[in-house]
Amino acid sequence: MQSFRSILVPGLLLTVLVILQAMDLFGIGKQGLAWVTSSSHSRVSDDIVIVDIDQSSQAKYGRWPFDRRDVAAVVNRLRTEGAGAIILDIPLEDPDRARGDEELAKALASKGVILVQQATMDSTGSSYTPKKFQGLDQKNLDQMHQYSGTVSPLPKLIQSASGVGTTDFSTASDLYNKYPLVVPVNGVLHASPIIEALRYTVHESNYDFKHTGKGVRIGIGQFLNIATDSSGKFYINYDHEFKTLKLGQDRFKAVKNKIVIVGVSLPGANSQLSTPNGLMYSHVIQAHALQTILDGPPPLRSAFVVMLETIISICAFLALWYFWSRSQDVINVVKLVLILCITAGVPFVALSNINVLFDPVWPTVISLTPVLFILYQRYRHHLRCYLCVWICGGQNSKDKT
């Protein structure tokens, strides 16, 4: 009976832990990947400049939303200073109060400006016809999360712009660590703002779409071939810093030959999203996503890596249960440290070198569980005594007072 119990208890415990790992019920895996994709050592980008519409901008342009003629003047200034592609991540769905939409449309016709529309679950229409994806099959779309509509810029602005990118920021409710290169809306595939900007930069008119079984590859001519997961998303590396110009203060001398992202960081005018590096506005997240692609292939997380994490977790659990269920001397402590290093450290470093995301948190949690469980079993009587003394001591002190 004792022998059966010694097998049943760890077996049940391990089964529960593996199920929790697979379902990630407590978000431990997501937090682990957030830690992996974040960094305290940021690199300064040489490719992207952010133009920030903040409170200092209101001192020059007045209350938000600004007169569209002022927005047109900003676009013209960026063009004059030699900016590359410009992502205009500001709301443009309503007519301008000052009737400056015609002037803004003329400024957008100067080429290179990408507007942004938000995917929503509401059945709202859009006058924008997205660029074609060569090789796209309808059954590929059926495997992806579908949106019902978009919140889009005015039709006259869409017609003048060089492109319109679609994002899913409006539906984000959790940690934003994956960015969609493509967003399906009503059975039609829309490109994101960042690859619309890249498409303009390399002078291409369409995209290539390839479903590989492991995920989706998006091609832009002969220049870029970007691998994503089956939903068209990739993990963002939040380890960048960007030159940020304040709309009301700077003269935009730093934008020459850079991709410029214009966004709003006014309190109440735009909401921030939770990321591995804290709260960020959508235009800053887009800058990190774009820089991730420009740095090279974005990090991936395949089914093989998930299976590898599970196998390592099971092996480490069984090994530690075997060691700690028999003795607790110093040698076992050394073995514990070595097994934990092998469990989480070695695969993490090895896979990071080939741009693959490995979550070290769940294997570490599962490895430590048998140690904590056996320690509790051995010292539960001592623990109960300490708790009784602590509770009784606290009650006696109350009685004295």
Secondary structure, DSSP 8 states (H G I E B T S, - for coil): -HHHHHHHHHHHHHHHHHHHHHHTTTSHHHHHHHHHHEEEEEEEEEEEEEEEE-HHHHHHH-SSS--HHHHHHHHHHHHHTT---EEEES---S--TT--HHHHHHHHTTS-EEEEEEEESS----S-----EET--HHHHHTS--B-EEE---HHHHHHSSEEEEE-GGG--S---EEESEEEETTEEEE-HHHHHHHHHTT-S-EEEEE-SS-EEEEETTTEEEEE-TTSEEE--EEEEEEEEETTT---GGGTTSEEEEEE--TTTS--EEETTEEE-HHHHHHHHHHHHHTSS--B--HHHHHHHHHHHHHHHHHHHHHHTT--SHHHHHHHHHHHIIIIIHHHHHHHTTTB----HHHHHHHHHHHHHHHHHHHHHHHHHHHHHHHHHHHHHHHH-
